[in-house]
Amino acid sequence: MSHTGLKSLDEVAQTICLPNERAPIRLPTYPSIDKTALFRYRYQNTQSLRDTADPSDQNVVGRKRFLVTRDPAAPLLLDTVHTLQQAFSGAPEVYTGSVLARSEPVDINAATVVYDTSASVTFSKMYPWEFYNRLPSGEYDSKQWFVVPKTLDSYGKASGFLGDLGMALFRTDTEQLDRLPIVTYRVGQSVTDLPPNTFLLDYSLTIETIDSTGTTGSMVLDMDYTKTNELPGAYTGFYPIDPNTALIRIKALTYTGPVRRKKPNGDIEEVAGLSVYPTILLAERGSTPPGVPKSFRCLSYPATSVNPEYYNSVAPFRSTRLNASALLLTNVTKVLNKEGTVESSRVIFNPDSGRTFMNADVPIVSTSNPETRYFGALEKGAYTFTAPDQESLVFSTPYESVRVNDYLIGAGGSAVPIIGKEALAERPVMNLNPRYMNAIILTDLDMTDDSQLALTLDTHWEFRTISTLYQLDYSRMPIETYHAAMLAVMRAGLFYENNTHQKILQAVGKGLKFAAPLIPGGNMLQLAHSAAQAVIDSRGKKQKKPASKPSKQTKGSMKQKGFK
């Protein structure tokens, strides 16, 4: 094998391990040969292990999770704080703290519905309310699901805390009266207790869930207002579910037309048609409204849940993949206050067993195979890069446009939902199929002083396009070379301290020697030479021995070691 081939293998491996120092490279496309374009993106922020959330069973102060992936929709997931919002339950005057998610709007037109005849509408999109737009949703089994949040308890174990499921049907109009949900109403039922301008429809929602064992379940729910009179104090409009439910979605809306409305004088009139959207409400089991606003911490998108470059051009995100992603966490806390631990591992999450990335916790990381695990001091920070897997080699569309018109008036527990002007918003759509993620869990052992971290996420993107705005080319890399590079990377390990640049290169060099036989013509001696040369090159040109007398410096000049 030629030195050029060895150098190519070396460059690929280093690009995967150190994307912040290397330019993006095209990877092989198989079986089709595609012309692609490249770009890189860096996200930087600061993170605190002690944030604004109140300490509780759902918010253990001093511990935070970071998940690094090869998913273009979510290269990074991290623990962020959210608030349980007040939302309508069975009676409009009754509130409970809930997380809200919805499907897309649908038109109910009485002109096309035979009177008192049922119709059904199925849904394909599922995403959180605008207030919760950083909570993840994604596609699994060719369906879109909302990922049910889980928190970490005091033992570092993932805990489901949303054990009640409610539902509502909202209008898409902009009038203030639309803060009232549409009530399930059947002909002949009393409407005496309903507020004026309440909209009525005989309807139900079919809900699908994947529980903690991976079993798919289905339930049909309605919000029958008359049950509040039939079962005073017992019917709240909420139904019990497994608190550890992994995924949930709205499957279908079934209704019997037409839509009716209670007029201010108490009469019932028929409405020609409405544009509506169904919503589910996930609440704590046995919550007693209105209560005090409650915060919780769960894995969410970062502040830039959609890559900012999307708003400059959508072309790079129509068919794209991540060729590299790496996360650097640098501890920037005052020296005297630096304490804590870093636990990390490469883990796989499989919805077939009821485990999504929300299940990432300390027991999973600490009991994983030692070959894929790292444990160290928080003082030294952490660094990780992702290794390719089968899912990451597929080109995908990470974002989609959805119709949103829901907003919240007020803050915390006093917030109520209203409907505003409809607009389009971009939402990430994760790939929820079984896949690997790099999990890092930081724990501060003493929270009298906060720990501050500088976060840097580097990503390399490759995308297919025919646009003339981008420079296109084919990948000339043999598949064998890329396979060998992946093996070398896995051999090197995926987790390090944040100040071990040379250690990473040395580990890659050893991995390259291990992977050399995979390439036709490769041999250990040549590869060892290539790996050694890469380390030398990274350190700069070899310095010449100084003369017996120090050389004179030009007045006002400065020589900087390590820069060229």
PENOR-V489286 format. One record per residue. N is the residue number from 1. PSI is psi in radians with two decimals (* if undefined). D_LAST is the distance of its C-alpha to the last C-alpha in Angstrom with 2 decimals. Layout:
BEGIN
{{N;PSI;D_LAST} {N;PSI;D_LAST}}
END
This chain:
BEGIN
{{1;2.44;31.56} {2;2.77;28.70} {3;-0.58;25.15} {4;-0.76;24.34} {5;-0.71;26.79} {6;-0.73;25.39} {7;-0.70;21.85} {8;-0.78;23.43} {9;-0.76;25.22} {10;-0.77;22.15} {11;-0.73;20.31} {12;-0.82;23.48} {13;-0.76;23.86} {14;-0.57;20.37} {15;-0.67;20.87} {16;-0.73;24.12} {17;-0.63;22.82} {18;1.17;19.56} {19;-0.33;20.20} {20;-0.37;17.90} {21;-0.20;14.83} {22;2.59;16.47} {23;2.62;18.06} {24;2.58;21.87} {25;2.64;23.74} {26;2.37;27.40} {27;2.76;29.77} {28;2.48;32.98} {29;2.18;36.01} {30;2.42;39.29} {31;-0.30;41.99} {32;2.67;41.23} {33;1.90;38.36} {34;2.49;36.87} {35;2.30;34.42} {36;2.91;32.13} {37;2.86;29.40} {38;2.62;26.52} {39;2.85;24.99} {40;2.66;23.36} {41;2.42;24.64} {42;2.29;23.70} {43;2.26;26.47} {44;2.50;25.98} {45;3.00;28.80} {46;2.53;30.21} {47;2.48;33.05} {48;2.42;35.80} {49;-0.10;37.98} {50;1.82;40.78} {51;-2.81;41.48} {52;-0.11;44.43} {53;2.53;46.76} {54;2.39;49.81} {55;2.30;50.03} {56;-3.13;52.40} {57;-0.45;53.05} {58;0.13;50.83} {59;1.46;48.04} {60;1.94;47.09} {61;2.40;44.76} {62;0.04;41.71} {63;2.34;40.96} {64;2.49;38.87} {65;2.55;38.04} {66;2.26;35.05} {67;2.15;35.40} {68;2.31;32.54} {69;3.06;33.81} {70;0.27;33.19} {71;2.09;35.78} {72;-0.47;34.54} {73;-0.36;37.25} {74;1.24;36.04} {75;-0.43;32.56} {76;2.34;33.24} {77;2.44;36.55} {78;2.75;36.94} {79;2.17;39.87} {80;2.85;40.96} {81;2.38;44.21} {82;2.91;47.06} {83;2.35;50.59} {84;2.08;53.85} {85;2.59;55.41} {86;2.37;59.10} {87;2.80;60.51} {88;2.37;64.00} {89;-2.49;65.95} {90;-0.64;69.53} {91;2.41;70.84} {92;-0.48;68.94} {93;-0.03;69.58} {94;2.32;68.17} {95;2.76;64.49} {96;2.69;62.25} {97;2.15;58.54} {98;2.75;56.96} {99;2.31;53.88} {100;2.37;54.59} {101;2.77;53.57} {102;2.92;55.07} {103;-3.07;55.49} {104;2.78;55.52} {105;2.75;58.46} {106;2.54;61.59} {107;2.28;64.53} {108;1.83;68.05} {109;1.98;70.42} {110;-0.45;74.11} {111;-0.43;75.11} {112;0.06;73.74} {113;2.12;74.95} {114;2.38;78.55} {115;2.26;80.19} {116;0.50;80.01} {117;2.40;78.17} {118;2.61;75.02} {119;2.76;71.65} {120;2.47;68.35} {121;2.25;64.72} {122;2.70;61.84} {123;2.58;58.27} {124;-0.38;54.93} {125;2.53;52.48} {126;2.14;52.06} {127;2.79;49.72} {128;2.84;49.84} {129;2.80;51.23} {130;-0.70;48.98} {131;-0.48;48.95} {132;0.58;47.57} {133;-0.15;45.17} {134;-0.08;42.43} {135;2.41;44.76} {136;2.61;44.04} {137;2.86;46.29} {138;-3.04;45.87} {139;2.33;47.55} {140;2.36;49.35} {141;0.68;52.13} {142;0.37;51.85} {143;2.67;52.73} {144;2.37;50.87} {145;2.69;51.19} {146;2.25;50.42} {147;2.05;48.73} {148;2.18;50.92} {149;2.55;48.92} {150;2.61;49.03} {151;3.02;48.02} {152;2.28;47.23} {153;-3.03;50.07} {154;-0.31;49.93} {155;0.03;49.55} {156;0.27;46.52} {157;2.42;48.64} {158;2.31;48.60} {159;2.21;51.79} {160;2.33;53.60} {161;-0.01;55.40} {162;1.68;56.62} {163;0.05;60.01} {164;2.43;61.96} {165;2.14;61.66} {166;3.09;63.10} {167;2.76;63.10} {168;2.77;63.77} {169;2.06;64.06} {170;2.63;62.76} {171;2.78;63.40} {172;0.17;60.68} {173;3.05;62.47} {174;0.05;61.34} {175;2.63;64.51} {176;-0.50;64.58} {177;-0.22;67.34} {178;0.03;64.87} {179;-0.18;63.56} {180;2.30;66.58} {181;2.81;66.04} {182;2.30;68.49} {183;2.47;71.17} {184;2.14;72.80} {185;2.31;76.33} {186;2.52;79.23} {187;2.29;82.38} {188;-0.25;85.03} {189;2.63;82.74} {190;2.47;83.15} {191;0.33;80.63} {192;-0.71;82.33} {193;-0.05;79.48} {194;2.44;76.75} {195;2.69;75.26} {196;2.63;76.05} {197;0.16;73.71} {198;2.35;72.71} {199;2.48;71.96} {200;2.41;73.68} {201;2.36;73.06} {202;1.75;74.36} {203;2.89;71.08} {204;2.79;69.11} {205;2.39;65.56} {206;2.16;64.68} {207;2.36;61.79} {208;2.49;59.89} {209;2.73;58.14} {210;2.03;56.35} {211;-2.96;57.30} {212;-0.19;55.83} {213;-0.02;57.13} {214;0.07;55.78} {215;2.30;59.26} {216;2.26;59.62} {217;2.90;62.36} {218;2.51;64.03} {219;2.63;66.13} {220;2.16;67.98} {221;2.60;67.90} {222;2.92;69.74} {223;1.30;69.98} {224;1.85;73.75} {225;-0.54;74.54} {226;-0.34;78.18} {227;-0.39;77.15} {228;-0.45;76.39} {229;-0.61;80.13} {230;-0.62;81.21} {231;1.20;78.99} {232;2.22;78.59} {233;-0.13;75.73} {234;-0.67;74.90} {235;2.13;73.24} {236;-0.06;69.89} {237;0.02;68.53} {238;2.59;66.17} {239;2.45;66.40} {240;2.44;65.11} {241;2.94;62.23} {242;2.09;60.26} {243;-0.40;57.77} {244;0.35;55.27} {245;2.32;55.56} {246;-0.84;52.29} {247;2.65;52.63} {248;2.60;55.11} {249;2.72;55.93} {250;2.06;58.70} {251;-0.81;60.32} {252;2.71;63.16} {253;2.17;65.36} {254;2.28;69.09} {255;2.82;71.48} {256;2.03;74.99} {257;2.95;75.38} {258;3.13;75.96} {259;2.46;73.92} {260;2.84;76.12} {261;2.41;75.68} {262;2.07;77.74} {263;2.81;78.87} {264;-0.53;79.29} {265;0.04;83.07} {266;-0.22;82.63} {267;2.78;83.38} {268;2.21;81.24} {269;2.65;80.06} {270;2.55;78.31} {271;2.38;74.88} {272;-0.65;74.04} {273;2.80;70.64} {274;2.67;67.41} {275;2.14;63.72} {276;2.87;62.83} {277;2.41;60.17} {278;2.60;60.71} {279;2.47;58.89} {280;2.62;58.83} {281;2.08;58.67} {282;2.08;57.39} {283;2.85;58.76} {284;2.53;59.22} {285;2.22;62.42} {286;0.37;65.24} {287;2.49;63.44} {288;1.79;65.89} {289;2.81;65.03} {290;-0.60;64.19} {291;-3.11;62.61} {292;2.40;59.48} {293;2.36;56.20} {294;2.38;54.29} {295;2.72;50.59} {296;2.75;49.00} {297;2.23;45.53} {298;2.95;44.60} {299;2.25;41.73} {300;2.99;40.83} {301;2.69;38.27} {302;3.13;35.53} {303;-0.66;35.94} {304;1.27;34.47} {305;-0.46;36.90} {306;2.27;36.32} {307;2.18;32.83} {308;-0.46;32.43} {309;-0.30;31.34} {310;-0.60;34.90} {311;-0.13;36.23} {312;-0.66;34.09} {313;2.32;35.14} {314;-0.24;37.30} {315;-0.76;36.44} {316;-0.11;33.57} {317;0.24;36.04} {318;-0.60;39.08} {319;1.69;38.05} {320;2.88;34.88} {321;2.78;33.44} {322;2.11;30.58} {323;-0.26;28.36} {324;2.54;26.40} {325;2.40;26.86} {326;2.53;25.45} {327;2.27;26.31} {328;2.17;24.50} {329;1.96;26.85} {330;2.21;25.48} {331;1.99;28.18} {332;0.33;27.83} {333;2.68;31.34} {334;2.47;32.09} {335;-0.75;31.59} {336;-0.31;35.33} {337;0.14;36.24} {338;2.01;34.05} {339;2.95;36.38} {340;3.11;37.28} {341;2.79;36.58} {342;2.18;34.72} {343;2.31;36.71} {344;2.70;35.42} {345;2.77;36.47} {346;2.09;36.58} {347;2.79;40.03} {348;2.41;42.17} {349;2.33;44.59} {350;1.90;47.67} {351;-0.37;50.12} {352;-0.42;52.70} {353;0.23;53.04} {354;0.33;52.82} {355;1.96;49.28} {356;-3.07;46.63} {357;-0.34;43.28} {358;-0.30;45.36} {359;-0.03;46.56} {360;2.12;43.18} {361;3.13;44.07} {362;-0.81;43.68} {363;-0.70;46.37} {364;-0.79;44.79} {365;-0.79;41.33} {366;-0.34;42.64} {367;0.11;45.01} {368;2.98;42.72} {369;2.28;41.83} {370;-0.43;39.71} {371;-0.38;37.51} {372;0.23;36.27} {373;2.63;36.44} {374;2.45;34.23} {375;2.20;35.56} {376;-2.98;33.63} {377;2.39;33.27} {378;-0.47;32.58} {379;-0.64;30.66} {380;0.01;27.76} {381;-2.78;27.85} {382;2.62;27.78} {383;2.38;25.77} {384;2.62;27.40} {385;2.66;26.90} {386;2.60;29.82} {387;2.54;31.03} {388;2.63;32.79} {389;-3.13;36.57} {390;-0.69;39.31} {391;-0.61;39.59} {392;-0.26;35.92} {393;-0.13;35.96} {394;2.37;38.62} {395;2.38;37.90} {396;2.99;39.65} {397;1.85;40.35} {398;-0.35;39.23} {399;2.69;40.90} {400;2.71;44.35} {401;2.32;46.28} {402;2.67;49.17} {403;2.08;51.95} {404;2.55;51.90} {405;0.29;54.34} {406;2.40;54.68} {407;2.94;53.81} {408;2.29;54.82} {409;2.27;56.60} {410;-3.04;56.16} {411;2.68;53.93} {412;-2.42;54.24} {413;-0.20;57.76} {414;0.01;59.34} {415;2.49;57.46} {416;2.57;59.58} {417;2.43;58.59} {418;2.98;59.34} {419;2.26;58.69} {420;-2.89;56.76} {421;2.31;55.92} {422;2.45;54.68} {423;2.88;51.10} {424;2.43;48.56} {425;2.66;45.76} {426;2.36;43.04} {427;2.33;43.25} {428;2.50;41.05} {429;1.79;43.08} {430;2.75;41.84} {431;1.92;42.64} {432;0.08;44.99} {433;2.80;45.70} {434;2.20;44.98} {435;2.82;41.22} {436;2.57;38.62} {437;2.61;36.68} {438;2.01;34.36} {439;2.27;36.21} {440;2.23;34.78} {441;2.08;37.31} {442;2.34;36.36} {443;2.12;39.16} {444;2.13;39.31} {445;-0.29;42.00} {446;1.90;42.85} {447;0.29;42.99} {448;-0.51;44.13} {449;2.41;40.52} {450;2.63;38.47} {451;2.25;35.24} {452;2.40;32.48} {453;2.42;29.80} {454;2.14;26.73} {455;2.28;26.97} {456;2.10;24.34} {457;2.09;25.63} {458;2.31;23.42} {459;2.52;25.42} {460;2.26;25.13} {461;2.41;28.15} {462;2.31;29.77} {463;2.66;32.85} {464;2.33;35.54} {465;2.82;36.50} {466;0.14;38.01} {467;2.49;36.66} {468;-0.03;35.22} {469;-0.22;32.70} {470;2.62;30.42} {471;2.05;28.76} {472;2.66;30.74} {473;2.90;30.39} {474;2.71;31.85} {475;2.22;30.37} {476;0.20;30.36} {477;2.17;29.80} {478;2.53;32.85} {479;-0.60;34.53} {480;-0.67;34.50} {481;-0.77;30.71} {482;-0.70;30.59} {483;-0.75;33.41} {484;-0.68;31.68} {485;-0.72;28.52} {486;-0.73;30.82} {487;-0.70;32.51} {488;-0.70;29.29} {489;-0.81;28.28} {490;-0.64;31.74} {491;-0.59;31.65} {492;-0.47;28.42} {493;2.69;29.99} {494;-0.10;29.35} {495;2.36;29.19} {496;2.93;26.83} {497;2.81;25.98} {498;-0.01;23.24} {499;0.55;20.98} {500;0.84;21.15} {501;-0.90;18.11} {502;-0.59;18.19} {503;-0.67;21.96} {504;-0.81;21.92} {505;-0.71;19.90} {506;-0.71;22.30} {507;-0.69;25.24} {508;-0.71;24.19} {509;-0.73;23.96} {510;-0.67;27.50} {511;-0.62;28.66} {512;-0.69;27.46} {513;-0.65;29.48} {514;-0.62;32.43} {515;-0.17;32.19} {516;-0.76;31.72} {517;-0.26;35.47} {518;-0.34;35.78} {519;2.23;34.12} {520;2.23;36.43} {521;-0.10;35.36} {522;2.65;32.89} {523;2.75;33.13} {524;-0.68;31.87} {525;-0.80;30.34} {526;-0.75;28.15} {527;-0.67;27.00} {528;-0.71;26.25} {529;-0.77;24.02} {530;-0.78;22.22} {531;-0.76;21.86} {532;-0.71;20.59} {533;-0.62;18.02} {534;-0.70;16.82} {535;-0.76;16.39} {536;-0.77;14.48} {537;-0.65;12.06} {538;-0.44;11.66} {539;-0.04;10.74} {540;3.03;7.90} {541;2.51;9.07} {542;2.21;12.06} {543;2.40;12.02} {544;2.61;14.73} {545;2.38;17.78} {546;2.60;18.11} {547;2.92;20.90} {548;-0.57;24.22} {549;2.39;23.59} {550;2.43;20.48} {551;2.58;18.70} {552;2.47;19.43} {553;2.44;17.07} {554;2.35;17.75} {555;2.28;19.86} {556;-0.08;18.37} {557;2.87;14.68} {558;2.22;12.55} {559;2.25;9.94} {560;2.11;8.41} {561;2.35;8.41} {562;-0.13;6.71} {563;2.45;3.76} {564;*;0.00}}
END
